[in-house]
Amino acid sequence: MNIKRARLVVAAIVVATVVISGSNAMCGEGPGSIGLGFQSSFPAYGLSGVIRANDRIAVQGILGFFGDLNSYYGRVLYRFSDRQADWGYTNLYGYGMAGLFSYPWFDNEGSPTRESTAGFGAGLGWEAQLKSTPVAFNLEIGLGVVDFKEADYKFSAIMLGAGIHYYFGGAR
């Protein structure tokens, strides 16, 4: 799968989720709310969009074109719990991800080349939002696996991540 095709797949997932979410997609309250921001799961990081399909399920697309390792992937997030505190809201969630990862390297002749391959992962996250703001922060830990065969580089590691998203109309 090439990079153009991966971008089309991520865009199709986002468009399909908006259509499925219905007319309340821009209201920002509960299911259908849209968040835009930045997501990092070392070593992949980039721009992120989140759409809450319902109270438990959210779909996230990440375009990670910063740095040497480019990544274009989608994630499904499942909220285990929502908690309300005096200062705001928190939730614990699990996620699964799959996408296309692209890595630059030099071949045996010293020529620069780039290999693209599929990768996947899973993990747990914690999200928090102050009551007075539509901005939510998250911290994550997970496992990611990407195997670059031509570059002879197999990436399989515990990933630490963080993100920040602005939810249109508020995250709640």
N, C-alpha and C positions, 0 to 999 in steps of 0.2 A: 504494500500500500504506500503510495507516495504522499508527500506533504499536502498537495492540493486536494487529494481525495480525503485525507484526514480532516482538513479544514471543512470540507463540505459535509462530512459525517457529523462533526461537532455542531455546525450551523443547523443541520437538519434536526438534530436532537433538541436543540434550543427552540427552534420554530415549532416542532411538534409538541413540545411541552407547553409552550404559550397557548397553542390552539386547544390542547386538552384542558388546560387550566381554566379556560372560559373567559368571560368578560371582566372578571374581577382581577385580571392579571396586573393591572397598574395601581390597584387600590392600596396595596402594601399591608393590608390587614389579614393575617393568617394565610390560609391556602391561596395560591395564586400570586403572592407577593414576589417582587423581583428585587434582587440585590446585585449590585455591581461593585467590583473592588479588585483586590490583589490577594492572591493565594500563593503560599510557598510551602513546598514539601521537598526539602533539600534532597538532591541538587536541582530540582525543577521548580521554576517559579514564573509567575506571569499574571496577566489580566484574567479576571474571573467573573462569571455570571452565575447567579443562583436563582432558581425558580422553585418555590414551594408548591408541589403538586397537591398536597393535603397536609393535615396536621402532623403527620409522621414522616412523610417522604418528601425529599427535595432532590432536584437534579442540578448538577453543577457542571459547567464547561470551563476549561482552563486553557488559555493560549499562552504557553510558556516559551516565549521567544527571546527572553533575556539570557545572556550567558552562552557558553559553548554547547550545553545540552539543551536542545530545543524539544519542547513537548507540547502535544496537542491531545488532550484527553478529556474524557467525561467521567463523572462520578455520580453515584446514587448514594444519598445520605439517608439514614434511617434514625429518627430521633427516638431514643429510648425513654427520655423523661424531659419534661419542661418544669422548671421550678421558678416560682415568683418570690422575690425577696423585696424588702423595703426599698432597696437601691435600684432594682431592675429585674432582669430575667436571665436564667441560665438553662442550658440543656446539654445533655450528654448524647452523643450520636456515634453510630458506626458508619463506615463508608466502604464501598468497593469501587475500584477504578479500572479503566482500560483505555488505551490510547496508542498514539504513535509517538515514538521518541527518535530523535535524530542527533547523531554524534559525529563531529569532525575528527579526522585522523589523517595520518600520512601513510601511503602504501609503501611497498618495498623499494620503489624507485624514488621515494621522497616526494611524490606528488600529493598535494592535498586532495582529499576526497571526503565524502560524507555518507554515512550509512544510516538508513531509517528502518526501524523495526517496531513491532508491537510490544507492549509491556502491560503489566497489570499490577494491582496491589490492593491492600485492604488495611483498615486501621480504625482507631477510635479518636474522637475529638470532643472538645468542650467549647461551647459558645457562650458569650456573655454580652448583654446589652443593658446600658443604663436606661432607665425609664424616660429620661428627658431627651433622648437622642435617637435618630434612626440608624445609628452606626453600631454594628456588631463586630466583636473581635472573637477569634477562635484560636485554639492551640490543638495540635494533633500529634499522634504518634502512630506509625504504621510500618508495614513491610512492603517494599516495592521490588519487582523483578523485571529486568530488561536484559536481553541477551543479544549483544552485537557480535555476530559470528565473524564477519569479515574483519572487523577491528580487533578481534580476539579480546573482547572486553565484556565480561558478564557482570552486570550490576545487580546485586541482590543484597539489600541492606535495610536496616531500620531507618526510617525516615522521620525526621522531626519537622513539624510545620507550624505555620501561623498565618493568619489572614485577617483582613479587615474589609468589610462590605457596608455599603450604604444601601439601605432598603427604602425604596420609594414609598412614601406614605407611612413609614415606620415598620419595624420588623414584627410587631404584634398586631 
